[in-house]
Amino acid sequence: MAYQVAVVGAGAVGLSTALSIQQRFHNAKVTLIAERFDEGTTSWGAGGFFRLDLDDYPLEERDNLRQWGRESWKFYTDLARSEQAHDSGMAFVAGTLLLKTQKDSGYSLMSELTHDFLKFDETNIKKLNMPVSYNYGYSFTTVVTHVPSYLRWLMQSLDCVSECMCIKALMDINSNMEQLKMQLSNDFDVVVTCCGLKAAQLCNDESTFPVMGHIVKVKAPWFKKFFYCEDLYIIP
């Protein structure tokens, strides 16, 4: 008997989740449901920069975060080293991260995962001649994902692509939300919600809110390394 599984949302989280379920549970029939696909998703414009700061999370969540971080690092680095690296949008990129506050504990997992993690001292930072005063910094090589390529690669890897397109209209946010929930519960054994900001309506999650940000794309082929600080980032 095949379990009917719905994954709601077609961003990076939704597509990755659908592929993971499809690969691990062969008796599951996965259906992808979304209001928007491809460039209509928030993920399409994401930076795709692998960086974990444990200080951003409560203490009780950090053991899980370490496990998930290690598993995610293996997934992305394996892809970046494989023949699918170009199609999936994965690449190794070195660079510099600058901070105004000390983050040794926050970046302890990154120091374990990366092969070249280096803590900057005051002399290193002064050599950068930054217009803003930073007191701490690190350099390392991480994985950067070109997210549009990654989303296309995920879609091509899924067996449920033909199904997800024909039910696209189901997630029209202007439709009756309670009716949509009832339809999902009737049609599927398991529903996995990966709908991002739409969780506010679909899951009655009042804690969900958008964070403002601006992304500018420029042509600068000479820029080969990432630069990350608390106010901005540059990713080649």
ABEGO torsion letter per residue (X at the ends): XBBBBBBBEABAAAAAAAAAAAAABAABBBBBBBABBEAABAAAABAGBBBBBAAABBAAAAAAAAAAAAAAAAAAAAAAABAAAAAAGBBBBBEBBBBABBAAAAAAAAAAABAABBBBBAAAAAAAGBABBBABBBBBBBBBBBAAAAAAAAAAABAAAAAAAAAAAAABAABBAAAAAAAAAAABABBBBAAEAAAAAAAGBAABBBBBBBBBBBBBAABABBBBBAABBBBX
